[in-house]
Amino acid sequence: MFPIQLFVRMAYWLRRPPSRRWLIAAGAVVVLSATIVIIENTVGWPDWAKTQRVPRHAIHLMR
């Protein structure tokens, strides 16, 4: 994003700040995402949620 666009967006937010409901929803999304990342990094994914890696040249198309 260019600096001018950033200043225009900041000016818009100063004139018309977002509603409290929008701020709470955005904060909830950020907190949920951070929680998922922290759990993934500390505990890891369960085996049932992982996919099997397919070797690059394992798939042979029939000719």
CORMO-V50364 format. One record per pair of residues at least 24 apart in sequence whose ideal C-beta (glycine too) atoms are under 8 Angstrom apart, sorted by the first residue. I is the first residue (numbers start at 1). GAP is how many residues later the second one is. Records with the same first field share a line. If there is no record, write none. Layout:
I = GAP / GAP
This chain:
none
